[in-house]
Amino acid sequence: MYVVKTIAEVRAHVAAWRKQGKTVGLVTTMGYLHEGHQSLIKKSVEENNRTVVTIFVNPMQFGPTEDLESYPRDLEKDLKLCEETGARLVFAPDPEEMYEEGFVSYVDMNGLTNHLCGLSRPIHFRGVCTVVNKFFNIVQPDRAYFGQKDAQQLAVIKRMVKDLNMNVEVIGCPIVREEDGLAMSSRNTYMDEKEHKAALILSRSLLLGKKIINDGEKDPKKVTEKMIELINSEPMAEIDYVEIVNNETMEAVDKIQGEILCAIAVKINNKVRLIDNFIMNVR
């Protein structure tokens, strides 16, 4: 496995693979990898001849009060996981390599980014779209893999690829959970045992919402009211949002039908912001 820090090195390796007729998969990450990231790498390794993993804590997607400096990092552990899972190249650039002095070009989006996480994190998706666009341009992958836990991000990237006629297939992969049901996240490491236990209210509320819909409820407000009531029963939990939206447009729905996304964001102990969701096709 190659570990490189420059765009020129990535392009040289990919060019050599292309000459050999190899297909290339891409997994973009901010590091501190866990089994969720590993599942994306595995999928890419299964479906492509070569897999590139990026490890880059992207400063552009963090707001001024967010956890850029404290975001967990462990490159040595990450590289070991990548190698064991079958990645052939890891691109771990410094910020200066990705954003040269005088950088002023951004990829922005309206509509999809005005809902859910976009409301409380207004610059987040501009940072995501810009850095993912750059990685797509650098690597020129055949396929790119993203987790469903970041469902809005997945929808945004799919729309960007469609709108800008990018020649890459974007593949969403299922949420990977810890044994107790908590969705895997690099930010889970911020929590102590009590906070971790409190965070289980996210997956419990989603199970409740899913049950209510499966029992026949078609009014999204009635579903989210019950979920909010359950989350509020946990003293450490503070709700950012609990929403049922169209899974493609991210817009609120009046009736639960078609492919819907039930998404939640909750702060635990006013310290860790966690997201989780489920997608259902309701006929």
C-alpha positions as CSV (number, residue, x, y, z in Angstrom):
1,M,0.0,0.0,0.0
2,Y,1.3,3.4,-0.9
3,V,0.9,6.4,1.4
4,V,1.3,9.8,-0.3
5,K,0.9,13.4,0.6
6,T,0.8,15.2,-2.8
7,I,-1.7,15.5,-5.6
8,A,1.1,14.8,-8.1
9,E,1.8,11.4,-6.5
10,V,-1.9,10.4,-6.5
11,R,-2.2,11.3,-10.2
12,A,0.9,9.3,-11.1
13,H,-0.3,6.2,-9.4
14,V,-3.8,6.4,-10.9
15,A,-2.4,7.1,-14.3
16,A,-0.2,3.9,-14.1
17,W,-3.3,1.9,-13.1
18,R,-5.3,3.3,-15.9
19,K,-2.6,2.2,-18.4
20,Q,-3.1,-1.3,-17.0
21,G,-6.9,-1.1,-17.5
22,K,-7.6,-1.1,-13.8
23,T,-10.8,0.4,-12.3
24,V,-10.5,2.7,-9.3
25,G,-12.7,3.2,-6.3
26,L,-12.5,6.1,-3.8
27,V,-13.4,6.4,-0.1
28,T,-13.1,9.9,1.3
29,T,-12.7,10.2,5.1
30,M,-11.6,12.5,7.8
31,G,-9.6,9.8,9.5
32,Y,-10.0,8.2,12.9
33,L,-11.4,5.2,11.0
34,H,-13.8,2.7,12.5
35,E,-15.8,-0.3,11.2
36,G,-18.2,2.0,9.3
37,H,-15.3,3.4,7.2
38,Q,-13.9,-0.1,6.9
39,S,-17.2,-1.3,5.4
40,L,-16.9,1.3,2.7
41,I,-13.3,0.3,1.9
42,K,-14.3,-3.4,1.7
43,K,-17.1,-2.5,-0.7
44,S,-14.7,-0.6,-2.9
45,V,-12.1,-3.4,-2.8
46,E,-14.8,-5.9,-3.9
47,E,-16.0,-3.7,-6.8
48,N,-12.8,-2.2,-8.1
49,N,-9.2,-3.3,-9.0
50,R,-7.7,-0.5,-7.0
51,T,-9.0,1.5,-4.0
52,V,-7.9,5.0,-2.9
53,V,-8.7,6.2,0.6
54,T,-8.3,9.9,1.5
55,I,-7.6,10.9,5.1
56,F,-8.1,14.7,5.5
57,V,-9.7,16.7,8.3
58,N,-11.2,19.3,6.0
59,P,-11.1,22.7,7.7
60,M,-13.5,24.2,5.2
61,Q,-16.5,22.2,6.6
62,F,-16.0,23.2,10.2
63,G,-17.8,26.3,11.6
64,P,-15.9,28.8,13.9
65,T,-17.3,27.2,17.1
66,E,-16.9,23.5,15.9
67,D,-14.3,20.9,16.8
68,L,-11.7,21.2,14.1
69,E,-8.7,21.3,16.5
70,S,-10.0,18.6,18.8
71,Y,-11.3,16.3,16.1
72,P,-9.7,12.9,16.8
73,R,-6.7,11.8,14.7
74,D,-4.7,8.6,14.6
75,L,-3.0,8.3,11.3
76,E,-0.9,5.2,12.2
77,K,-4.0,3.3,13.2
78,D,-5.9,4.5,10.1
79,L,-3.1,3.3,7.8
80,K,-3.1,-0.1,9.4
81,L,-6.9,-0.5,8.9
82,C,-6.6,0.6,5.3
83,E,-3.8,-1.8,4.5
84,E,-5.6,-4.7,6.3
85,T,-8.8,-4.0,4.4
86,G,-7.1,-3.9,1.0
87,A,-6.7,-0.3,0.1
88,R,-3.8,0.3,-2.4
89,L,-3.2,4.0,-1.9
90,V,-3.9,6.4,1.0
91,F,-3.8,10.1,0.2
92,A,-3.2,12.0,3.5
93,P,-2.5,15.6,2.4
94,D,-1.8,18.7,4.6
95,P,-4.3,21.5,4.3
96,E,-1.8,23.6,2.3
97,E,-1.7,20.9,-0.4
98,M,-5.5,21.0,-0.8
99,Y,-6.0,24.7,-0.4
100,E,-3.0,26.7,-1.7
101,E,-2.5,30.3,-0.6
102,G,-5.1,32.6,-2.2
103,F,-7.7,29.8,-2.7
104,V,-11.0,31.4,-3.6
105,S,-13.0,28.8,-5.6
106,Y,-15.9,26.9,-4.0
107,V,-18.6,24.5,-4.9
108,D,-21.9,25.6,-3.4
109,M,-25.5,24.3,-3.6
110,N,-29.0,25.6,-2.9
111,G,-32.1,23.6,-1.9
112,L,-30.8,20.3,-0.6
113,T,-28.4,22.1,1.8
114,N,-31.1,24.4,3.3
115,H,-32.6,21.7,5.5
116,L,-31.6,19.4,8.4
117,C,-27.8,19.9,9.1
118,G,-27.6,22.8,6.7
119,L,-29.7,24.9,9.1
120,S,-27.4,24.7,12.1
121,R,-24.2,24.3,10.1
122,P,-24.6,26.9,7.3
123,I,-21.1,26.6,5.8
124,H,-20.7,22.8,6.2
125,F,-22.0,21.6,2.8
126,R,-20.0,24.2,0.9
127,G,-16.9,22.7,2.5
128,V,-18.1,19.1,1.8
129,C,-18.9,19.8,-1.9
130,T,-15.7,21.7,-2.5
131,V,-13.4,19.0,-1.0
132,V,-15.2,16.1,-2.5
133,N,-15.2,17.8,-5.9
134,K,-11.4,18.3,-5.5
135,F,-10.9,14.6,-4.6
136,F,-13.0,13.5,-7.6
137,N,-10.9,15.7,-9.9
138,I,-7.6,14.5,-8.4
139,V,-8.4,10.7,-8.3
140,Q,-10.9,10.5,-11.2
141,P,-12.5,7.4,-9.7
142,D,-15.0,5.1,-11.4
143,R,-16.9,4.7,-8.2
144,A,-17.0,6.6,-4.8
145,Y,-18.5,5.2,-1.6
146,F,-20.3,7.1,1.1
147,G,-22.1,6.0,4.3
148,Q,-25.9,6.4,4.7
149,K,-25.4,7.8,8.2
150,D,-24.6,11.1,6.5
151,A,-27.8,10.7,4.4
152,Q,-28.0,14.4,3.6
153,Q,-24.3,14.5,2.5
154,L,-25.0,11.5,0.3
155,A,-27.9,13.2,-1.4
156,V,-25.9,16.4,-1.8
157,I,-23.0,14.6,-3.4
158,K,-25.3,12.6,-5.7
159,R,-27.0,15.8,-6.8
160,M,-23.6,17.6,-7.4
161,V,-22.4,14.7,-9.6
162,K,-25.6,14.8,-11.6
163,D,-25.7,18.6,-12.0
164,L,-22.0,18.9,-12.9
165,N,-22.0,15.9,-15.2
166,M,-19.2,14.1,-13.3
167,N,-18.2,10.8,-14.6
168,V,-18.3,8.9,-11.3
169,E,-20.8,6.5,-9.8
170,V,-21.7,7.5,-6.2
171,I,-22.6,4.5,-4.1
172,G,-24.4,4.7,-0.7
173,C,-23.6,2.0,1.9
174,P,-25.6,0.9,5.0
175,I,-25.1,2.4,8.5
176,V,-22.8,0.3,10.6
177,R,-23.7,0.2,14.3
178,E,-22.1,-0.7,17.6
179,E,-23.5,-3.8,19.4
180,D,-25.8,-1.6,21.5
181,G,-27.3,0.1,18.4
182,L,-25.3,3.4,18.4
183,A,-24.3,4.4,14.9
184,M,-20.6,4.3,14.5
185,S,-18.9,7.8,14.5
186,S,-15.5,9.2,15.1
187,R,-17.2,11.6,17.6
188,N,-18.3,8.6,19.7
189,T,-14.9,8.7,21.3
190,Y,-15.7,12.1,22.9
191,M,-18.3,10.5,25.2
192,D,-17.7,8.8,28.5
193,E,-19.7,5.7,29.6
194,K,-22.8,7.6,30.9
195,E,-22.9,9.8,27.8
196,H,-22.6,6.8,25.5
197,K,-25.5,5.2,27.3
198,A,-27.5,8.4,27.0
199,A,-26.7,8.5,23.2
200,L,-28.6,5.3,22.7
201,I,-31.8,7.4,22.8
202,L,-31.0,8.2,19.1
203,S,-31.4,4.6,17.8
204,R,-34.3,4.0,20.2
205,S,-36.2,6.9,18.9
206,L,-35.6,5.8,15.3
207,L,-36.8,2.3,16.1
208,L,-40.0,3.9,17.6
209,G,-40.5,6.1,14.5
210,K,-40.1,3.1,12.2
211,K,-42.6,1.0,14.3
212,I,-45.2,3.8,14.2
213,I,-44.9,4.1,10.4
214,N,-45.0,0.3,10.0
215,D,-48.2,0.3,12.1
216,G,-49.8,2.5,9.4
217,E,-49.3,6.1,10.5
218,K,-49.0,8.5,7.5
219,D,-48.8,11.9,9.3
220,P,-45.1,12.8,9.8
221,K,-45.9,15.2,12.6
222,K,-47.5,12.5,14.7
223,V,-44.5,10.3,14.2
224,T,-41.9,13.0,15.0
225,E,-43.9,14.2,18.1
226,K,-43.6,10.7,19.6
227,M,-39.9,10.5,18.8
228,I,-39.3,14.0,20.3
229,E,-41.1,13.0,23.4
230,L,-38.9,9.9,23.8
231,I,-35.7,11.9,23.2
232,N,-36.7,14.5,25.7
233,S,-37.1,11.8,28.3
234,E,-33.2,11.6,28.3
235,P,-31.9,14.5,30.4
236,M,-28.5,14.6,28.6
237,A,-30.1,14.9,25.1
238,E,-30.8,18.2,23.4
239,I,-32.5,18.0,20.0
240,D,-31.2,19.9,17.0
241,Y,-33.8,18.4,14.7
242,V,-36.1,15.4,14.2
243,E,-37.5,15.5,10.6
244,I,-39.2,13.3,8.0
245,V,-38.2,14.5,4.5
246,N,-38.2,13.3,0.9
247,N,-35.0,11.3,0.6
248,E,-34.0,12.9,-2.7
249,T,-34.9,16.6,-2.2
250,M,-34.5,16.8,1.6
251,E,-37.8,18.8,1.8
252,A,-40.4,18.1,4.5
253,V,-43.3,15.9,3.5
254,D,-47.0,16.4,4.3
255,K,-47.7,12.7,4.1
256,I,-45.5,9.6,4.6
257,Q,-45.3,8.0,1.2
258,G,-42.7,7.1,-1.3
259,E,-39.0,7.0,-0.2
260,I,-38.7,9.0,3.0
261,L,-35.8,9.8,5.2
262,C,-36.3,10.1,8.9
263,A,-33.3,12.0,10.2
264,I,-32.3,13.2,13.7
265,A,-29.5,15.3,15.1
266,V,-29.0,15.4,18.9
267,K,-26.4,16.9,21.2
268,I,-25.4,14.8,24.2
269,N,-24.5,16.6,27.4
270,N,-24.2,19.8,25.3
271,K,-20.9,18.4,24.1
272,V,-21.2,15.9,21.2
273,R,-23.5,16.3,18.2
274,L,-24.6,13.0,16.8
275,I,-26.7,12.2,13.7
276,D,-28.7,9.1,12.7
277,N,-31.5,8.1,10.4
278,F,-33.5,5.5,8.6
279,I,-34.8,5.4,5.0
280,M,-38.1,3.7,4.2
281,N,-40.0,3.2,1.0
282,V,-43.7,3.6,2.0
283,R,-46.3,2.5,-0.5
